[in-house]
């Protein structure tokens, strides 16, 4: 008879990177094309095209934010006392690695991740398919708990 796994940590990917990245891209597109529309103020057709591109860029970024946030809501990182599991994306890709096989776990944080407390976990476990888990909230906590569990096994 198998022991039932106990959930130690569970969280969704961080939304901070999605929001910051796509809002900045949208602003850059809007400012660039609005600026260009003022530069060519004498040519109405080109000015209208620049305004169209500014609006289209912002709308595309808004759609991308919506899609990424929906994908985030259906994604889940779970650590039990026995396995680390990720369920990601619309296709619900599931990757599982037994804690006892994890040889090393590193944390990488981009500049914005240092400010917003998210990052990537780089998991080294020979023979398993995933090595990097992106946008993990509070990655140092995950790293410490996994290392503690690994020493128990």
Backbone torsions as a table, in degrees:
resi	resn	phi	psi	omega
1	UNK	NA	130.0	-178.1
2	UNK	-84.1	147.3	174.2
3	UNK	-76.5	142.8	176.9
4	UNK	-77.0	134.0	-179.7
5	UNK	-70.9	143.2	176.7
6	UNK	-105.5	128.9	179.2
7	UNK	-73.7	124.7	179.6
8	UNK	-96.7	-51.1	178.1
9	UNK	-134.9	146.3	176.4
10	UNK	-154.0	133.3	-179.1
11	UNK	-161.5	164.0	174.5
12	UNK	-95.9	159.9	174.3
13	UNK	-58.6	151.4	-179.9
14	UNK	-66.3	139.1	177.1
15	UNK	-88.9	-13.4	-174.4
16	UNK	-57.6	-47.4	-177.6
17	UNK	-62.6	-42.2	179.4
18	UNK	-58.5	-52.3	-175.1
19	UNK	-65.6	-47.7	-177.3
20	UNK	-63.5	-49.3	-176.0
21	UNK	-60.7	-52.8	-174.3
22	UNK	-74.6	-29.7	174.7
23	UNK	-66.8	-42.6	177.5
24	UNK	-62.8	-43.9	178.0
25	UNK	-60.6	-44.6	178.9
26	UNK	-60.6	-43.1	178.4
27	UNK	-65.2	-42.5	178.9
28	UNK	-61.6	-45.0	178.2
29	UNK	-62.1	-46.4	-178.3
30	UNK	-62.2	-47.7	-178.5
31	UNK	-64.0	-42.2	-179.3
32	UNK	-61.9	-51.7	-175.9
33	UNK	-73.0	-32.9	174.8
34	UNK	-66.5	-40.7	176.2
35	UNK	-60.6	-44.4	178.4
36	UNK	-64.0	-34.0	179.4
37	UNK	-66.5	-31.4	176.6
38	UNK	-75.3	-32.8	179.7
39	UNK	-65.6	-39.2	-178.2
40	UNK	-101.1	39.8	-174.2
41	UNK	-61.9	-20.0	-180.0
42	UNK	-81.4	-16.9	-176.7
43	UNK	-111.0	102.0	-172.1
44	UNK	-62.4	-42.4	-178.1
45	UNK	-61.7	-47.9	-179.5
46	UNK	-67.2	-38.0	177.7
47	UNK	-61.9	-43.7	178.0
48	UNK	-64.8	-37.8	177.4
49	UNK	-64.2	-42.1	179.2
50	UNK	-63.7	-40.7	176.6
51	UNK	-63.8	-41.7	177.1
52	UNK	-60.5	-45.6	179.8
53	UNK	-64.2	-36.0	177.8
54	UNK	-63.4	-47.8	-179.8
55	UNK	-66.7	-43.4	179.8
56	UNK	-62.0	-41.3	179.1
57	UNK	-61.8	-44.4	179.0
58	UNK	-65.2	-42.6	179.5
59	UNK	-64.4	-41.5	178.1
60	UNK	-63.3	-39.7	177.2
61	UNK	-65.9	-38.8	178.1
62	UNK	-64.4	-40.5	177.3
63	UNK	-64.4	-42.0	179.1
64	UNK	-62.7	-41.0	176.7
65	UNK	-60.0	-45.9	-179.8
66	UNK	-60.7	-46.3	179.4
67	UNK	-62.7	-45.1	-179.9
68	UNK	-64.8	-37.7	179.0
69	UNK	-69.7	-35.6	175.3
70	UNK	-65.3	-44.7	177.9
71	UNK	-60.5	-39.2	177.8
72	UNK	-60.7	-41.5	-177.5
73	UNK	-65.9	-26.8	-179.9
74	UNK	-98.4	4.3	177.4
75	UNK	-100.3	152.4	-178.0
76	UNK	-155.2	135.6	172.2
77	UNK	-106.1	130.7	-178.7
78	UNK	-134.4	132.5	173.7
79	UNK	-119.9	119.3	173.2
80	UNK	-105.2	-179.4	178.7
81	UNK	-70.3	-6.2	-177.4
82	UNK	-122.0	-33.3	-174.4
83	UNK	-140.0	155.2	170.5
84	UNK	-108.1	124.5	-176.0
85	UNK	-127.9	136.8	171.5
86	UNK	-119.8	137.1	173.2
87	UNK	-123.9	113.6	-171.3
88	UNK	-128.1	143.0	165.7
89	UNK	78.2	177.2	-179.0
90	UNK	-67.1	-27.0	179.5
91	UNK	-83.8	-4.9	179.3
92	UNK	56.3	45.8	175.7
93	UNK	-60.7	125.5	179.5
94	UNK	-115.0	126.4	175.2
95	UNK	-122.2	134.1	-178.6
96	UNK	-131.2	138.1	176.0
97	UNK	-137.1	128.6	177.2
98	UNK	-64.8	137.8	-179.4
99	UNK	-58.3	-36.5	-177.3
100	UNK	-65.7	-19.5	179.2
101	UNK	-91.0	-8.0	-179.5
102	UNK	-73.6	120.0	179.9
103	UNK	-92.7	-34.6	-177.9
104	UNK	-153.3	147.2	175.9
105	UNK	-139.8	123.0	-177.2
106	UNK	-116.0	155.3	177.3
107	UNK	-114.3	132.6	173.4
108	UNK	-124.0	128.9	179.7
109	UNK	-124.8	124.8	172.1
110	UNK	-71.0	171.0	-179.1
111	UNK	-54.2	-48.1	-179.8
112	UNK	-66.3	-32.1	177.3
113	UNK	-65.6	-32.9	177.1
114	UNK	-66.9	-36.6	179.0
115	UNK	-76.2	-37.3	-174.5
116	UNK	-102.7	4.1	177.2
117	UNK	58.2	56.9	169.6
118	UNK	-142.0	163.3	179.5
119	UNK	-174.1	-165.0	179.8
120	UNK	-112.4	144.9	171.2
121	UNK	-103.6	126.3	174.8
122	UNK	-103.7	112.4	-174.9
123	UNK	-104.0	125.6	177.8
124	UNK	-109.4	110.5	179.5
125	UNK	-148.3	105.2	-177.2
126	UNK	-54.8	134.4	175.3
127	UNK	88.6	4.5	-179.7
128	UNK	-117.5	149.7	-164.8
129	UNK	-77.4	-23.1	-177.2
130	UNK	-114.9	142.5	-176.3
131	UNK	-124.3	-15.2	-177.8
132	UNK	-136.7	129.8	176.9
133	UNK	-116.3	115.6	-174.0
134	UNK	-90.7	156.4	173.0
135	UNK	56.2	43.7	178.9
136	UNK	-83.1	122.4	175.0
137	UNK	-68.3	137.9	178.9
138	UNK	49.5	60.4	-173.2
139	UNK	-64.1	-28.5	178.9
140	UNK	-64.6	-36.3	177.6
141	UNK	-63.2	-45.1	177.9
142	UNK	-60.2	-45.2	-179.5
143	UNK	-59.5	-48.7	-178.0
144	UNK	-62.6	-43.4	-179.5
145	UNK	-66.4	-41.4	178.8
146	UNK	-63.9	-42.7	178.7
147	UNK	-64.1	-38.4	176.1
148	UNK	-63.6	-45.3	179.6
149	UNK	-63.2	-38.7	-179.1
150	UNK	-62.4	-36.3	179.3
151	UNK	-73.0	-23.8	177.2
152	UNK	-71.3	-36.8	-175.7
153	UNK	-76.7	NA	NA
